Amino acid sequence: MTAPPNDCLARNEWICGAYLTSRRQILLDAVGQHLRLTAVSVLVGLVIAVPLAVLARRRRWSAAPVLGVTTILYTIPSLAMFSLLLPLYGLSATLVVAGLVLYSLTLLVRNILAGLRAVPEETRQAARGLGYGPIRLLLTVELPLALPAAMAGLRIATVSAVSLVTVGAIVGFGGLGNLIYAGMNTYFKAQVLTASVLCVLIAVAADLLLLGVQRLLTPWTRAARA
Amino acid sequence: MRLRTAAGAVLLTLAACTTGPSLENRGAVTAPPGDSRHLTIGSAGFTESDLLAQMYAQLLNQAGYKTSLITVANRELYEPALESGQIDVVPEYAATFADWLNAKTNGPDAPPVGSPDLATTMRALRRLATPRGLTVLDPGRAVDQNAFAVTAAYARQHHLRTLSDLGASGLKVRLAAGDECVQRPYCEPGLKKVYGIDITGIDPKGVGTTQAKRAVQSGQDQMVLTTTTDATLDQFGLVLLADDRHLQNADYVVPVVNRARAGSERVIKTLGKLNEVLTTADLASMNQQVDSWRRLAQDVAGTCLRDKGLLK
């Protein structure tokens, strides 16, 4: 057997340039997969959460079951969640997305509903007095006023999705989680650290991006503060 | 690889009631051997499995197949996918896989079918795998089975080369192993009955973990349970004692394929060429390059295939 090479990979150092150069493509692919899984699941979650929150706001009787069911979904351990969904979706990225969508619902529905409930009754009555129908009231008055709370929920849901994607590694679709999981098995310090740091960077970047979007969408909140 | 099945126990209980061959995929089970152009190779996520999957993929690529790799950490998840054709080829271990299929088919309390005898194990494995639409290829020379190691100094001092030597020496031995060692026939009961080794206790530090090897190195324990493809023994000053009375199950490396998608003569021939030349020492060396030197499994697998003249 030949002698072991003497580089930072063989020495198992936490920070290792050779790791970055030899795994460049692998890291890029993992980041790409991580971003896709996060973005798709949060967007799908949003598309489902908005109608659910509106329903819970309009029909008082539906609030308790909607909140109850989405909260219970959040308590299912992720390993169990993927196993339960496996027969439906097979081993695929869709399986991971479906799990993440279900998890994101709790945070999104709760926050959007809180935002809708915070719309002052006088404002709604004023809009009705101006001849606004229910649809126009929702789209041009209630939803915009609910935006700050809804965006707060969206930011939490996104950051939580970034970290939950890693669990997808058990079915081979975990983005950076695939690398973290493989690295933990072999005490590969550079791989675990690099992939974890990239995860944190993605979470921070996504949060800042959404914060920027929120400020663009709700200019009035800044004007009031100034 | 045996530890990992324990990690999947939760999944097993959840997935067991929803998987397995059903009326809907009866067609796939009885279908003739197929030859799909695109093959998905599964890896169970640990180094040796990754390496074997990489070698299978590179050989099949050369034979004209398009291949993709998927890593699925638990047998409870990848075996159903192999039956349904989402995964087409998986590297497996004959006795372990036979026992796993046996437990899945006949319940967890069924008597084990894996045995130290390769032919018996292969017969049992094929009997269980064939009705599920799986073809088990012929086993090669590489074996990843349980093995016992002591420090080189200890072996020299007491003139030990085999487990029989250790039994004959009458030495008191504390064994670093998984806590399941107390019950498993290949472990404590077998060492006592077959070899007459005086096991005074089991130190539950896991199978072949760094802590377990350190415990033996420091003299806290005398012997450690590990596997035959462990290439880090040198680092800890450990040597294997030969299993001269064949206590260990025949965990030969066998490729398992989905018959309807990858059961063709060409696939069997392509993978068979590797099985004929790949040895246990090759696996150990490759494991070391990936685990200790942190080379890429893809590169290590490719180099091995080129060295063997299988890849151009």
Contacts between the chains, C-beta under 8 A, distances in Angstrom:
chain1	res1	chain2	res2	distance
A	1	B	285	5.9
A	1	B	288	7.5
A	4	B	292	6.6
A	4	B	293	5.3
A	5	B	293	6.0
A	9	B	293	6.6
A	9	B	294	4.0
A	9	B	295	7.4
A	10	B	292	7.0
A	10	B	293	4.6
A	10	B	294	6.4
A	12	B	294	6.9
A	19	B	294	7.7
A	22	B	296	6.5
A	23	B	296	7.4
A	79	B	10	6.0
A	79	B	11	6.5
A	80	B	10	6.9
A	80	B	14	5.9
A	83	B	10	7.7
A	83	B	11	4.8
A	83	B	14	4.2
A	83	B	15	5.1
A	83	B	76	8.0
A	83	B	77	7.6
A	84	B	14	6.4
A	86	B	15	6.3
A	86	B	18	7.5
A	86	B	19	7.8
A	86	B	77	6.7
A	86	B	80	7.8
A	87	B	15	7.9
A	87	B	18	4.5
A	87	B	19	6.7
A	90	B	81	6.8
A	90	B	84	7.1
A	90	B	86	5.3
A	91	B	70	6.6
A	91	B	72	6.2
A	91	B	77	7.0
A	91	B	78	7.6
A	91	B	81	4.9
A	91	B	86	5.3
A	91	B	87	7.2
A	92	B	86	8.0
A	169	B	71	7.8
A	169	B	73	7.2
A	170	B	72	7.4
A	170	B	73	4.9
A	170	B	74	6.7
A	170	B	77	7.0
A	171	B	72	5.9
A	171	B	77	6.2
A	172	B	70	4.5
A	172	B	71	4.5
A	172	B	72	5.2
A	178	B	71	6.6
A	181	B	45	7.0
A	181	B	73	7.0
A	182	B	45	6.8
A	182	B	50	7.8
A	182	B	71	7.5
A	185	B	45	7.1
A	185	B	46	6.0
A	185	B	47	7.5
A	186	B	47	6.3
A	186	B	290	7.4
A	186	B	291	4.9
A	186	B	294	7.8
A	187	B	210	7.6
A	188	B	294	5.9
A	190	B	294	7.6
A	191	B	294	8.0
